[in-house]
């Protein structure tokens, strides 16, 4: 892609694959109610939802495996090679979901196809965050790392917004029969369009100077160094991811299921709240990221987490007292505004924990272990908690616990910021 500045190419390459990953995972979460009926039929809706959310979560078992394998690959072979492989595997997984026949057609083979596709997507997604975040941070001027890193979360919010728009369109525009027959496949087919575009962009990008500098100095990434030398950083990064993952997978991806099953609101109308919330996150995350370059990331992140922790229970109690689509929209909007102060600086905050030669590996391990434990099975745990406690407010306690753990982790983040990008540029002059 000659003629396009490195920074613009890096942002585009990182954003498009990241958006595809989150779009697919989000759409699967949004379509839980439909997929449960078609692939996991059971005598009760509750059992079907549990099986489907478990399938949603099983993909996350593979994420740490993919994170280690693809993270080491990115630190050794380069960001370009790893990101190209990731998007190819990701697209294959989406294809399997798009063409999977239902249980009524092939019996037990149907859920097995879904599970295999989810495992493949989990493996590929495990290498996406670490490699794409490393790419964004290393392509950024040192004084603008917060702004560049914010595109990691902004692209996630944008993909969630896109998934919500597509979900709203098909759920409102199709009859329940048409939705069950073929309409649920449309979002996955739409996602297939992104794959080849992302593959082309990533195959034609260049590796960052920070990676090339680390490679020239023969600093080879190993798991021993990551855990031995950067163990504290891994723990701080892992803890910091918890708030991100519980907010995304419980407050956003699980919202349509929660609105239908617990609040008894129309399935299609629940997407209105997601559209508003993710539009706010898409717009405000870069603003917060740029702000963190001026005032510091750690303080902004702590304030954002604390405010979200304080307001989440009163907001959901107010919503449960008198459920309505308007109240759902207001709750989602307030939480999105509060969380944008964390989402914006998040990419740079944890990427700066690691030097370039182990950055993808360190990020991938911290991110994917947290996502597997607290996000992948978050919907399953929340569904179980609601059934056991018979309380509509059960999701808030789970999210508040995650926020509290991240508050502690962010508070423990070292003050040192790795400046290897600028050092690499000086080295090559």
TORPA-304783 format. One record per residue (C-alpha): x, y, z negated; residue number from 1. Coordinates in steps of 0.1 Angstrom, whole numbers, plus 5000, padded with zeros to 4 digits. Layout:
residues N
{zaro {X, Y, Z}, NUM}
...
END
This chain:
residues 429
{zaro {5000, 5000, 5000}, 1}
{zaro {5025, 5026, 5011}, 2}
{zaro {5017, 5063, 5007}, 3}
{zaro {4998, 5058, 4975}, 4}
{zaro {5017, 5069, 4943}, 5}
{zaro {5028, 5041, 4919}, 6}
{zaro {5006, 5054, 4891}, 7}
{zaro {4975, 5054, 4913}, 8}
{zaro {4982, 5019, 4926}, 9}
{zaro {4988, 5006, 4891}, 10}
{zaro {4956, 5020, 4877}, 11}
{zaro {4936, 5006, 4907}, 12}
{zaro {4952, 4972, 4904}, 13}
{zaro {4946, 4970, 4866}, 14}
{zaro {4911, 4983, 4867}, 15}
{zaro {4897, 4962, 4895}, 16}
{zaro {4907, 4928, 4880}, 17}
{zaro {4898, 4939, 4845}, 18}
{zaro {4864, 4950, 4858}, 19}
{zaro {4858, 4917, 4875}, 20}
{zaro {4867, 4897, 4844}, 21}
{zaro {4843, 4918, 4822}, 22}
{zaro {4816, 4920, 4847}, 23}
{zaro {4815, 4882, 4850}, 24}
{zaro {4816, 4876, 4812}, 25}
{zaro {4790, 4903, 4807}, 26}
{zaro {4766, 4889, 4833}, 27}
{zaro {4768, 4855, 4818}, 28}
{zaro {4759, 4870, 4784}, 29}
{zaro {4730, 4890, 4799}, 30}
{zaro {4716, 4859, 4817}, 31}
{zaro {4718, 4837, 4786}, 32}
{zaro {4680, 4834, 4783}, 33}
{zaro {4676, 4823, 4820}, 34}
{zaro {4707, 4800, 4820}, 35}
{zaro {4695, 4783, 4788}, 36}
{zaro {4662, 4773, 4805}, 37}
{zaro {4679, 4761, 4837}, 38}
{zaro {4710, 4743, 4825}, 39}
{zaro {4704, 4735, 4788}, 40}
{zaro {4667, 4725, 4786}, 41}
{zaro {4656, 4716, 4750}, 42}
{zaro {4625, 4711, 4730}, 43}
{zaro {4630, 4746, 4714}, 44}
{zaro {4642, 4779, 4727}, 45}
{zaro {4665, 4782, 4697}, 46}
{zaro {4684, 4751, 4705}, 47}
{zaro {4687, 4761, 4742}, 48}
{zaro {4701, 4795, 4732}, 49}
{zaro {4725, 4779, 4708}, 50}
{zaro {4738, 4755, 4735}, 51}
{zaro {4742, 4784, 4760}, 52}
{zaro {4760, 4807, 4736}, 53}
{zaro {4783, 4778, 4727}, 54}
{zaro {4791, 4774, 4764}, 55}
{zaro {4797, 4812, 4765}, 56}
{zaro {4821, 4807, 4736}, 57}
{zaro {4839, 4776, 4749}, 58}
{zaro {4856, 4796, 4776}, 59}
{zaro {4874, 4815, 4749}, 60}
{zaro {4890, 4783, 4736}, 61}
{zaro {4911, 4785, 4768}, 62}
{zaro {4920, 4822, 4765}, 63}
{zaro {4949, 4818, 4741}, 64}
{zaro {4963, 4790, 4763}, 65}
{zaro {4960, 4812, 4794}, 66}
{zaro {4973, 4842, 4774}, 67}
{zaro {5005, 4823, 4765}, 68}
{zaro {5011, 4807, 4799}, 69}
{zaro {5002, 4838, 4820}, 70}
{zaro {5017, 4863, 4795}, 71}
{zaro {5051, 4845, 4797}, 72}
{zaro {5047, 4843, 4835}, 73}
{zaro {5041, 4881, 4836}, 74}
{zaro {5071, 4889, 4814}, 75}
{zaro {5093, 4866, 4835}, 76}
{zaro {5080, 4867, 4871}, 77}
{zaro {5064, 4902, 4870}, 78}
{zaro {5031, 4919, 4865}, 79}
{zaro {5023, 4916, 4902}, 80}
{zaro {5027, 4878, 4904}, 81}
{zaro {5007, 4872, 4872}, 82}
{zaro {4978, 4896, 4881}, 83}
{zaro {4975, 4882, 4916}, 84}
{zaro {4972, 4846, 4902}, 85}
{zaro {4947, 4858, 4875}, 86}
{zaro {4923, 4873, 4900}, 87}
{zaro {4924, 4843, 4923}, 88}
{zaro {4915, 4819, 4894}, 89}
{zaro {4888, 4843, 4882}, 90}
{zaro {4871, 4845, 4916}, 91}
{zaro {4871, 4807, 4918}, 92}
{zaro {4853, 4805, 4885}, 93}
{zaro {4827, 4830, 4896}, 94}
{zaro {4821, 4810, 4928}, 95}
{zaro {4814, 4778, 4908}, 96}
{zaro {4788, 4797, 4886}, 97}
{zaro {4772, 4812, 4917}, 98}
{zaro {4766, 4778, 4934}, 99}
{zaro {4760, 4755, 4904}, 100}
{zaro {4728, 4734, 4908}, 101}
{zaro {4704, 4734, 4878}, 102}
{zaro {4697, 4705, 4854}, 103}
{zaro {4666, 4696, 4872}, 104}
{zaro {4686, 4689, 4904}, 105}
{zaro {4717, 4669, 4891}, 106}
{zaro {4710, 4663, 4854}, 107}
{zaro {4739, 4663, 4830}, 108}
{zaro {4763, 4673, 4858}, 109}
{zaro {4748, 4708, 4858}, 110}
{zaro {4760, 4719, 4823}, 111}
{zaro {4793, 4702, 4830}, 112}
{zaro {4798, 4724, 4861}, 113}
{zaro {4790, 4755, 4840}, 114}
{zaro {4814, 4744, 4812}, 115}
{zaro {4842, 4738, 4837}, 116}
{zaro {4837, 4771, 4854}, 117}
{zaro {4838, 4788, 4820}, 118}
{zaro {4870, 4770, 4810}, 119}
{zaro {4887, 4781, 4842}, 120}
{zaro {4875, 4817, 4837}, 121}
{zaro {4887, 4816, 4801}, 122}
{zaro {4922, 4805, 4812}, 123}
{zaro {4925, 4832, 4838}, 124}
{zaro {4910, 4859, 4816}, 125}
{zaro {4936, 4850, 4790}, 126}
{zaro {4963, 4866, 4812}, 127}
{zaro {4943, 4896, 4824}, 128}
{zaro {4943, 4919, 4794}, 129}
{zaro {4980, 4916, 4785}, 130}
{zaro {4993, 4919, 4820}, 131}
{zaro {4970, 4947, 4831}, 132}
{zaro {4975, 4967, 4799}, 133}
{zaro {5013, 4964, 4802}, 134}
{zaro {5010, 4976, 4838}, 135}
{zaro {4990, 5006, 4829}, 136}
{zaro {5012, 5017, 4800}, 137}
{zaro {5045, 5011, 4820}, 138}
{zaro {5032, 5031, 4850}, 139}
{zaro {5022, 5061, 4828}, 140}
{zaro {5044, 5091, 4818}, 141}
{zaro {5053, 5086, 4782}, 142}
{zaro {5032, 5117, 4772}, 143}
{zaro {5001, 5103, 4789}, 144}
{zaro {5001, 5067, 4778}, 145}
{zaro {4968, 5072, 4758}, 146}
{zaro {4951, 5086, 4789}, 147}
{zaro {4964, 5058, 4812}, 148}
{zaro {4957, 5031, 4787}, 149}
{zaro {4921, 5043, 4783}, 150}
{zaro {4913, 5030, 4818}, 151}
{zaro {4916, 4995, 4803}, 152}
{zaro {4886, 5001, 4781}, 153}
{zaro {4869, 5025, 4806}, 154}
{zaro {4870, 4998, 4832}, 155}
{zaro {4855, 4973, 4808}, 156}
{zaro {4827, 4997, 4800}, 157}
{zaro {4822, 5004, 4837}, 158}
{zaro {4819, 4967, 4844}, 159}
{zaro {4794, 4963, 4816}, 160}
{zaro {4775, 4992, 4830}, 161}
{zaro {4775, 4976, 4865}, 162}
{zaro {4764, 4943, 4850}, 163}
{zaro {4736, 4961, 4832}, 164}
{zaro {4724, 4979, 4864}, 165}
{zaro {4724, 4946, 4883}, 166}
{zaro {4707, 4928, 4855}, 167}
{zaro {4680, 4955, 4852}, 168}
{zaro {4674, 4955, 4889}, 169}
{zaro {4668, 4918, 4892}, 170}
{zaro {4649, 4914, 4860}, 171}
{zaro {4625, 4942, 4869}, 172}
{zaro {4624, 4936, 4906}, 173}
{zaro {4618, 4898, 4906}, 174}
{zaro {4590, 4877, 4891}, 175}
{zaro {4600, 4852, 4864}, 176}
{zaro {4597, 4824, 4889}, 177}
{zaro {4620, 4841, 4914}, 178}
{zaro {4645, 4850, 4887}, 179}
{zaro {4647, 4813, 4876}, 180}
{zaro {4647, 4800, 4911}, 181}
{zaro {4675, 4821, 4927}, 182}
{zaro {4676, 4856, 4912}, 183}
{zaro {4699, 4848, 4884}, 184}
{zaro {4726, 4839, 4909}, 185}
{zaro {4726, 4874, 4925}, 186}
{zaro {4749, 4890, 4899}, 187}
{zaro {4775, 4863, 4903}, 188}
{zaro {4774, 4865, 4941}, 189}
{zaro {4778, 4903, 4939}, 190}
{zaro {4809, 4897, 4917}, 191}
{zaro {4824, 4875, 4944}, 192}
{zaro {4827, 4906, 4966}, 193}
{zaro {4851, 4922, 4942}, 194}
{zaro {4876, 4892, 4941}, 195}
{zaro {4891, 4895, 4977}, 196}
{zaro {4894, 4933, 4973}, 197}
{zaro {4913, 4929, 4940}, 198}
{zaro {4934, 4901, 4954}, 199}
{zaro {4945, 4924, 4984}, 200}
{zaro {4953, 4953, 4961}, 201}
{zaro {4973, 4932, 4936}, 202}
{zaro {4993, 4914, 4963}, 203}
{zaro {5005, 4948, 4977}, 204}
{zaro {5014, 4965, 4945}, 205}
{zaro {5049, 4970, 4931}, 206}
{zaro {5062, 4959, 4897}, 207}
{zaro {5069, 4986, 4871}, 208}
{zaro {5104, 5001, 4864}, 209}
{zaro {5102, 4990, 4828}, 210}
{zaro {5097, 4953, 4838}, 211}
{zaro {5125, 4955, 4864}, 212}
{zaro {5148, 4971, 4839}, 213}
{zaro {5141, 4943, 4813}, 214}
{zaro {5147, 4917, 4841}, 215}
{zaro {5180, 4933, 4851}, 216}
{zaro {5193, 4933, 4815}, 217}
{zaro {5185, 4896, 4813}, 218}
{zaro {5161, 4900, 4784}, 219}
{zaro {5139, 4869, 4789}, 220}
{zaro {5106, 4866, 4771}, 221}
{zaro {5103, 4836, 4746}, 222}
{zaro {5076, 4827, 4721}, 223}
{zaro {5103, 4824, 4695}, 224}
{zaro {5112, 4861, 4699}, 225}
{zaro {5075, 4872, 4700}, 226}
{zaro {5067, 4855, 4667}, 227}
{zaro {5101, 4857, 4650}, 228}
{zaro {5110, 4893, 4658}, 229}
{zaro {5075, 4908, 4664}, 230}
{zaro {5054, 4888, 4640}, 231}
{zaro {5040, 4919, 4622}, 232}
{zaro {5032, 4935, 4655}, 233}
{zaro {5013, 4904, 4666}, 234}
{zaro {4992, 4904, 4634}, 235}
{zaro {4985, 4941, 4636}, 236}
{zaro {4975, 4938, 4672}, 237}
{zaro {4953, 4907, 4665}, 238}
{zaro {4935, 4925, 4637}, 239}
{zaro {4930, 4956, 4658}, 240}
{zaro {4913, 4936, 4685}, 241}
{zaro {4886, 4923, 4661}, 242}
{zaro {4866, 4955, 4661}, 243}
{zaro {4868, 4957, 4699}, 244}
{zaro {4856, 4922, 4705}, 245}
{zaro {4828, 4921, 4679}, 246}
{zaro {4814, 4954, 4693}, 247}
{zaro {4815, 4942, 4729}, 248}
{zaro {4802, 4907, 4725}, 249}
{zaro {4777, 4913, 4698}, 250}
{zaro {4765, 4949, 4702}, 251}
{zaro {4766, 4949, 4740}, 252}
{zaro {4767, 4914, 4756}, 253}
{zaro {4742, 4899, 4731}, 254}
{zaro {4719, 4929, 4731}, 255}
{zaro {4694, 4916, 4758}, 256}
{zaro {4690, 4883, 4739}, 257}
{zaro {4686, 4901, 4706}, 258}
{zaro {4661, 4925, 4720}, 259}
{zaro {4639, 4897, 4735}, 260}
{zaro {4642, 4871, 4708}, 261}
{zaro {4643, 4892, 4676}, 262}
{zaro {4627, 4926, 4685}, 263}
{zaro {4602, 4912, 4710}, 264}
{zaro {4610, 4939, 4735}, 265}
{zaro {4607, 4934, 4773}, 266}
{zaro {4638, 4917, 4788}, 267}
{zaro {4642, 4941, 4817}, 268}
{zaro {4638, 4973, 4796}, 269}
{zaro {4665, 4962, 4772}, 270}
{zaro {4690, 4969, 4799}, 271}
{zaro {4682, 5007, 4797}, 272}
{zaro {4701, 5009, 4764}, 273}
{zaro {4731, 4991, 4779}, 274}
{zaro {4732, 5014, 4808}, 275}
{zaro {4731, 5045, 4786}, 276}
{zaro {4757, 5031, 4761}, 277}
{zaro {4782, 5019, 4787}, 278}
{zaro {4779, 5051, 4807}, 279}
{zaro {4789, 5070, 4776}, 280}
{zaro {4818, 5047, 4770}, 281}
{zaro {4830, 5049, 4806}, 282}
{zaro {4830, 5087, 4805}, 283}
{zaro {4842, 5093, 4769}, 284}
{zaro {4870, 5066, 4767}, 285}
{zaro {4894, 5086, 4790}, 286}
{zaro {4886, 5118, 4771}, 287}
{zaro {4894, 5100, 4738}, 288}
{zaro {4926, 5085, 4753}, 289}
{zaro {4938, 5119, 4765}, 290}
{zaro {4930, 5134, 4731}, 291}
{zaro {4951, 5107, 4714}, 292}
{zaro {4981, 5119, 4734}, 293}
{zaro {4977, 5152, 4716}, 294}
{zaro {4967, 5143, 4680}, 295}
{zaro {4979, 5107, 4677}, 296}
{zaro {4962, 5074, 4682}, 297}
{zaro {4963, 5059, 4648}, 298}
{zaro {4943, 5086, 4631}, 299}
{zaro {4917, 5089, 4658}, 300}
{zaro {4912, 5051, 4658}, 301}
{zaro {4908, 5050, 4620}, 302}
{zaro {4882, 5077, 4620}, 303}
{zaro {4862, 5060, 4648}, 304}
{zaro {4862, 5027, 4630}, 305}
{zaro {4852, 5042, 4597}, 306}
{zaro {4823, 5062, 4612}, 307}
{zaro {4810, 5031, 4631}, 308}
{zaro {4812, 5011, 4599}, 309}
{zaro {4791, 5036, 4580}, 310}
{zaro {4763, 5041, 4606}, 311}
{zaro {4758, 5007, 4620}, 312}
{zaro {4736, 4992, 4592}, 313}
{zaro {4713, 5023, 4589}, 314}
{zaro {4709, 5024, 4627}, 315}
{zaro {4698, 4987, 4630}, 316}
{zaro {4676, 4990, 4599}, 317}
{zaro {4658, 5019, 4615}, 318}
{zaro {4655, 5000, 4648}, 319}
{zaro {4642, 4968, 4631}, 320}
{zaro {4616, 4988, 4611}, 321}
{zaro {4598, 4999, 4643}, 322}
{zaro {4613, 4983, 4674}, 323}
{zaro {4610, 5002, 4706}, 324}
{zaro {4630, 5007, 4738}, 325}
{zaro {4636, 5044, 4729}, 326}
{zaro {4650, 5035, 4695}, 327}
{zaro {4672, 5008, 4711}, 328}
{zaro {4686, 5034, 4735}, 329}
{zaro {4693, 5058, 4707}, 330}
{zaro {4711, 5032, 4686}, 331}
{zaro {4732, 5021, 4715}, 332}
{zaro {4741, 5057, 4724}, 333}
{zaro {4752, 5066, 4689}, 334}
{zaro {4773, 5035, 4685}, 335}
{zaro {4789, 5041, 4719}, 336}
{zaro {4799, 5077, 4710}, 337}
{zaro {4813, 5065, 4677}, 338}
{zaro {4833, 5037, 4693}, 339}
{zaro {4847, 5057, 4722}, 340}
{zaro {4872, 5072, 4697}, 341}
{zaro {4886, 5037, 4693}, 342}
{zaro {4881, 5024, 4728}, 343}
{zaro {4900, 5054, 4743}, 344}
{zaro {4934, 5050, 4725}, 345}
{zaro {4931, 5013, 4720}, 346}
{zaro {4952, 5002, 4751}, 347}
{zaro {4982, 5024, 4743}, 348}
{zaro {4978, 5018, 4706}, 349}
{zaro {4985, 4981, 4708}, 350}
{zaro {5007, 4981, 4739}, 351}
{zaro {5032, 5004, 4721}, 352}
{zaro {5037, 4977, 4695}, 353}
{zaro {5059, 4957, 4719}, 354}
{zaro {5089, 4964, 4741}, 355}
{zaro {5086, 4958, 4778}, 356}
{zaro {5103, 4924, 4780}, 357}
{zaro {5077, 4907, 4757}, 358}
{zaro {5048, 4931, 4761}, 359}
{zaro {5025, 4909, 4782}, 360}
{zaro {5031, 4879, 4760}, 361}
{zaro {5027, 4898, 4727}, 362}
{zaro {4995, 4916, 4739}, 363}
{zaro {4980, 4883, 4754}, 364}
{zaro {4986, 4864, 4722}, 365}
{zaro {4972, 4890, 4699}, 366}
{zaro {4943, 4898, 4721}, 367}
{zaro {4931, 4863, 4730}, 368}
{zaro {4934, 4847, 4696}, 369}
{zaro {4912, 4875, 4682}, 370}
{zaro {4888, 4873, 4711}, 371}
{zaro {4885, 4835, 4708}, 372}
{zaro {4878, 4836, 4671}, 373}
{zaro {4856, 4867, 4667}, 374}
{zaro {4842, 4873, 4701}, 375}
{zaro {4838, 4840, 4720}, 376}
{zaro {4817, 4824, 4693}, 377}
{zaro {4802, 4857, 4680}, 378}
{zaro {4769, 4852, 4698}, 379}
{zaro {4767, 4816, 4685}, 380}
{zaro {4775, 4827, 4650}, 381}
{zaro {4750, 4856, 4651}, 382}
{zaro {4722, 4834, 4665}, 383}
{zaro {4729, 4809, 4637}, 384}
{zaro {4730, 4836, 4610}, 385}
{zaro {4696, 4849, 4621}, 386}
{zaro {4681, 4815, 4620}, 387}
{zaro {4696, 4807, 4586}, 388}
{zaro {4689, 4840, 4569}, 389}
{zaro {4657, 4849, 4588}, 390}
{zaro {4670, 4884, 4590}, 391}
{zaro {4671, 4906, 4621}, 392}
{zaro {4700, 4926, 4605}, 393}
{zaro {4724, 4896, 4604}, 394}
{zaro {4744, 4908, 4634}, 395}
{zaro {4753, 4940, 4616}, 396}
{zaro {4770, 4922, 4588}, 397}
{zaro {4791, 4902, 4612}, 398}
{zaro {4801, 4934, 4631}, 399}
{zaro {4808, 4953, 4598}, 400}
{zaro {4831, 4925, 4587}, 401}
{zaro {4851, 4928, 4620}, 402}
{zaro {4853, 4966, 4617}, 403}
{zaro {4866, 4963, 4581}, 404}
{zaro {4894, 4939, 4592}, 405}
{zaro {4904, 4962, 4620}, 406}
{zaro {4905, 4992, 4597}, 407}
{zaro {4931, 4973, 4576}, 408}
{zaro {4951, 4962, 4607}, 409}
{zaro {4952, 4997, 4623}, 410}
{zaro {4963, 5012, 4589}, 411}
{zaro {4992, 4988, 4589}, 412}
{zaro {5004, 4995, 4624}, 413}
{zaro {5041, 5008, 4624}, 414}
{zaro {5047, 5044, 4632}, 415}
{zaro {5074, 5035, 4658}, 416}
{zaro {5064, 5038, 4694}, 417}
{zaro {5084, 5019, 4721}, 418}
{zaro {5098, 5044, 4746}, 419}
{zaro {5112, 5018, 4770}, 420}
{zaro {5093, 5032, 4800}, 421}
{zaro {5112, 5065, 4799}, 422}
{zaro {5144, 5046, 4791}, 423}
{zaro {5139, 5024, 4822}, 424}
{zaro {5134, 5055, 4844}, 425}
{zaro {5166, 5071, 4830}, 426}
{zaro {5184, 5038, 4837}, 427}
{zaro {5174, 5038, 4874}, 428}
{zaro {5184, 5073, 4881}, 429}
END
